Amino acid sequence: MFAIALGLSPLETITISISVTIFIAAFTWVSIKGDLRELANELIDDKNRKEDD
């Protein structure tokens, strides 16, 4: 909608929309991947502590 407010052409609007969608998807993917890695490391540490006891 910001692109439309600036008076950009439809092609520019579509290009910006696609770019924004890709950026948001990539950022979300990296964020989820990092959270999953952190969670997996915590589970591995807990398992190792239980085995040591």
GUNU-301374 format. One record per residue (C-alpha): residue number from 1; residue in one letter; y, z, x. Coordinates in Angstrom, 3 decimals, padded with zeros to 6 digits, always signed. Layout:
N
SITE    k  r         y         z         x
SITE  NUM  A         Y         Z         X
...
END
This chain:
53
SITE    k  r         y         z         x
SITE    1  M  +000.000  +000.000  +000.000
SITE    2  F  +002.283  +000.638  +002.961
SITE    3  A  +001.807  -002.977  +004.061
SITE    4  I  +002.730  -004.222  +000.601
SITE    5  A  +005.871  -002.065  +000.622
SITE    6  L  +006.906  -003.668  +003.905
SITE    7  G  +006.664  -007.110  +002.317
SITE    8  L  +003.843  -008.401  +004.499
SITE    9  S  +001.869  -011.478  +003.561
SITE   10  P  -001.520  -011.106  +001.865
SITE   11  L  -003.321  -012.092  +005.073
SITE   12  E  -001.506  -009.400  +007.034
SITE   13  T  -002.244  -006.869  +004.321
SITE   14  I  -005.949  -007.713  +004.394
SITE   15  T  -006.012  -007.546  +008.201
SITE   16  I  -004.349  -004.130  +008.202
SITE   17  S  -006.713  -002.885  +005.485
SITE   18  I  -009.777  -003.994  +007.448
SITE   19  S  -008.437  -002.446  +010.657
SITE   20  V  -007.722  +000.870  +008.937
SITE   21  T  -011.171  +000.907  +007.333
SITE   22  I  -012.884  +000.268  +010.666
SITE   23  F  -010.801  +002.955  +012.384
SITE   24  I  -011.563  +005.556  +009.714
SITE   25  A  -015.281  +004.694  +009.751
SITE   26  A  -015.450  +004.904  +013.547
SITE   27  F  -013.551  +008.192  +013.640
SITE   28  T  -015.812  +009.664  +010.946
SITE   29  W  -018.946  +008.459  +012.759
SITE   30  V  -017.862  +010.018  +016.063
SITE   31  S  -016.935  +013.256  +014.320
SITE   32  I  -020.280  +013.489  +012.506
SITE   33  K  -022.199  +012.545  +015.653
SITE   34  G  -020.432  +015.277  +017.631
SITE   35  D  -021.115  +017.855  +014.919
SITE   36  L  -024.796  +016.895  +014.790
SITE   37  R  -025.090  +017.104  +018.579
SITE   38  E  -023.495  +020.556  +018.548
SITE   39  L  -025.831  +021.707  +015.786
SITE   40  A  -028.873  +020.324  +017.631
SITE   41  N  -027.851  +022.122  +020.834
SITE   42  E  -027.491  +025.396  +018.940
SITE   43  L  -030.957  +024.985  +017.420
SITE   44  I  -032.455  +024.195  +020.826
SITE   45  D  -030.782  +027.271  +022.341
SITE   46  D  -032.073  +029.481  +019.514
SITE   47  K  -035.590  +028.131  +019.980
SITE   48  N  -035.453  +028.722  +023.733
SITE   49  R  -034.228  +032.295  +023.228
SITE   50  K  -037.095  +033.033  +020.829
SITE   51  E  -039.626  +031.637  +023.286
SITE   52  D  -038.175  +033.775  +026.097
SITE   53  D  -038.544  +036.974  +024.029
END
